[in-house]
Amino acid sequence: MIEQKADVFIPALRFNFLTPFYDWVLRVVMREAAYKQALIQLISLEEGSMILDAGCGTGTLTVMIKKQFPQSEVVGLDGDQEILQIANSKVFLSGDLIQLDHGFVTSMPYRNESFDACVCSLVIHHLTTDNKVKAFQEFYRVLKPGGKLYIVDFFTPHNFIMMAITSITQLFEETYDNFRGKLREFIPNAGFKELEVRQNFWTPMGTVSIITAMKQQSYKE
Ligand SMILES: C[S@@+](CC[C@H](N)C(=O)[O-])C[C@H]1O[C@@H](n2cnc3c(N)ncnc32)[C@H](O)[C@@H]1O
């Protein structure tokens, strides 16, 4: 098994020199509009909520969330300083007020129970198994009771074409867990309830799914 420290990360397109092309690849090759739009429609929150976009990358989804929930406080977090500069420019151009932080999903710089929702798009497949487990524990820690988790990532193939593609793309240790459906174990093991696979999308790299789960309400007298 490959050792991956908690404070290291695989850049958006695996190599730093490819980061400037990330938005183009996501838009043209990876069909990001399909699942990011669908995700936005699924998020149900009261205005004034606190929302974290963990592993926000260039900030495309972060800005979409803020546009959908203008009265909410949206925070983007990423481990890559270089990609955060792109996100900063995007946020500036959007005219929205969004906090962008540098940090790692395995040890997030936030207090317990800070957020009403945690969104994490195309990040989990960048993490080794150990770090996936830590990341879900962190999502659980920073969510308020009743808080919602929204994961968008590679998942079990949903048709034969995706199955064929996945036979190659699952060869990386980080993507293997995703395509083998291991998130179905990791998410409840971190304490989450009501896991649901909401929608599946084809991409040239394999199935991308939207998965939701919830941190249980605490019932205090
Ligand atoms: C494929 S990009 C996804 C970006 C964005 N969420 C999206 O949907 O377009 C993965 C992002 O996760 C970040 N990342 C990878 N490992 C991380 C970690 N351990 N902590 C925080 N960010 C991480 C990378 O820097 C990159 O920006």
The ligand as an SDF file (V2000), in Angstrom:
LIG
                    3D

 27 29  0  0  0  0  0  0  0  0999 V2000
  -10.0910   16.8910   -9.2040 C   0  0  0  0  0  0  0  0  0  0  0  0
   -9.9530   18.3210   -8.2220 S   0  0  0  0  0  0  0  0  0  0  0  0
  -11.6570   18.6980   -7.8240 C   0  0  0  0  0  0  0  0  0  0  0  0
  -11.8640   20.1740   -7.6380 C   0  0  0  0  0  0  0  0  0  0  0  0
  -13.3060   20.6000   -7.4540 C   0  0  0  0  0  0  0  0  0  0  0  0
  -13.8650   20.1130   -6.2250 N   0  0  0  0  0  0  0  0  0  0  0  0
  -14.1590   20.1890   -8.6150 C   0  0  0  0  0  0  0  0  0  0  0  0
  -15.1460   19.4690   -8.4260 O   0  0  0  0  0  0  0  0  0  0  0  0
  -13.8500   20.5860   -9.7450 O   0  0  0  0  0  0  0  0  0  0  0  0
   -9.3590   17.6840   -6.6830 C   0  0  0  0  0  0  0  0  0  0  0  0
   -8.9610   18.7890   -5.7210 C   0  0  0  0  0  0  0  0  0  0  0  0
   -8.7290   18.2080   -4.4550 O   0  0  0  0  0  0  0  0  0  0  0  0
   -7.5960   18.8250   -3.8870 C   0  0  0  0  0  0  0  0  0  0  0  0
   -7.0450   17.8940   -2.9030 N   0  0  0  0  0  0  0  0  0  0  0  0
   -6.4830   16.6820   -3.1170 C   0  0  0  0  0  0  0  0  0  0  0  0
   -6.1310   16.1190   -1.9500 N   0  0  0  0  0  0  0  0  0  0  0  0
   -6.4980   17.0040   -0.9720 C   0  0  0  0  0  0  0  0  0  0  0  0
   -6.4070   16.9910    0.4490 C   0  0  0  0  0  0  0  0  0  0  0  0
   -5.8780   15.9650    1.1090 N   0  0  0  0  0  0  0  0  0  0  0  0
   -6.8860   18.0580    1.1260 N   0  0  0  0  0  0  0  0  0  0  0  0
   -7.4350   19.1180    0.4760 C   0  0  0  0  0  0  0  0  0  0  0  0
   -7.5280   19.1860   -0.8660 N   0  0  0  0  0  0  0  0  0  0  0  0
   -7.0670   18.1400   -1.5810 C   0  0  0  0  0  0  0  0  0  0  0  0
   -6.6710   19.0950   -5.0550 C   0  0  0  0  0  0  0  0  0  0  0  0
   -5.7580   20.1100   -4.7550 O   0  0  0  0  0  0  0  0  0  0  0  0
   -7.6810   19.5120   -6.1300 C   0  0  0  0  0  0  0  0  0  0  0  0
   -7.8960   20.8880   -6.1110 O   0  0  0  0  0  0  0  0  0  0  0  0
  1  2  1  0
  2  3  1  0
  2 10  1  0
  3  4  1  0
  4  5  1  0
  5  6  1  0
  5  7  1  0
  7  8  2  0
  7  9  1  0
 10 11  1  0
 11 12  1  0
 11 26  1  0
 12 13  1  0
 13 14  1  0
 13 24  1  0
 14 15  1  0
 14 23  1  0
 15 16  2  0
 16 17  1  0
 17 18  1  0
 17 23  2  0
 18 19  1  0
 18 20  2  0
 20 21  1  0
 21 22  2  0
 22 23  1  0
 24 25  1  0
 24 26  1  0
 26 27  1  0
M  CHG  2   2   1   9  -1
M  END
$$$$
